[in-house]
Each structure stands twice: as structure tokens, then as C-alpha cells.
Amino acid sequence: MLLPDGLTTDQARELLRLAGPNRVGGKEAGGFLRLLRDVIREPMTVLLLVASLIYFLLHEPRQGLLMLAATVFVSAISVYQERKSSRALAAMRKYVEPRVACIRDGVLVMVASEEIVPGDIVVVEEGSSFPADGIVLRANDLTVNESIVTGESFPVSKDGMEGNNRVYRSHRMCIRGVQ
């Protein structure tokens, strides 16, 4: 059986630009200001700032300044640690980025799962998860665990027939009915 040609590399690049990466949640809202806002909103930081304000209201400016300086110092450490952790996680994500077999320009190639675009033809094997929502074009004894979506604990057969050909990113393929 011949494989379909799939998208061309140029088409995939353009669709990636238009549709964005195949990621759950879209872009991560990041940046220093967001991180600083999150640290300031922490209950302990708010409590320390209120305590500092109370010292100022009780005409104890030295105690208020000391409390404020300690709060700023602890917040700076929190921001530093969070940025360091975020960078380490980003590097680790890039290192363990899942790769998917995909047909591009009529050839089976491996691409990062984030580079899957609408219209791509993805080749999946037993035991793997689907990298994106899709339609089954061709299957050989395919069963899918849909328990995350439907709550049903038994695998569901899928084929290329209309009405029984949709799969979703959260689905996991099964091997002859066993997950």
C-alpha cells in the first residue's frame, strides 16, 4: 500500500506560523514582571508587608524599615530561585521533547510533537499516545483508551470509517485491548 504524500515542508512551516505550535495551553505567560507579581501576591509576603505597615502606623519606622528590607530580601531570593528553576525546566523540556513520525514531502520523517500542524499525516505505533487530535485514515486492529474523555474503562475500536475515526490527544492506543 502506498503512503500518501502528506504536507510539503513549506506548507508545514507556513501552517506552523499560522496555527502556532502543537501545545496544550498555548504560550506560557512569562517574564520578570509576572514572576514578581506572583511573589508579591503570596500570602506570606502580603502578611510581612502588612506587618511592616503596622510598624509604620505605630510610629516605629526602624522596625518597619527592617521588616520591609527583610521582605524585599526574601522576595528577591524567591524571584531568583524561580527564574533559575524555570530555565532548568525549559532546558529539560527541550531535552526530552517527544518526537513523532510524520509524512512530509512523501517521506517518513521524525519531527518534534510541537511541530505537528493541521493536515499532517502522523504514523503512530501500538502503546503510544496520539500527539494531537486527529482522524484515523488507516488502521490495523486499532483500539483506543478513551477513559480520560468518556470514563469508559474498556478500549474502543477505531477504524477509518466516518463516525468511528476520531482520536484525541489524550487518548492512548492499546495493544489488543490491553493498555
Buried (B, 14 or more C-beta within 10 A) or exposed (E): EEEEEBBEEEBBEEBBEEEEEBEEEEEEEEEEEEBBEEBBEEEEBEEBBEBBEEBBEEEBEEBBEEBBEEBBEBBEEBBEEBEEEEEEEEEEEEEEEEEBBBBBEEEEEEBBBBBBBBEBBBEBEEEEBBBBEBEBEEBEEBBBBBBEEEEEEEBBEBBEEEEEBEBEBBBBBBEEEEE
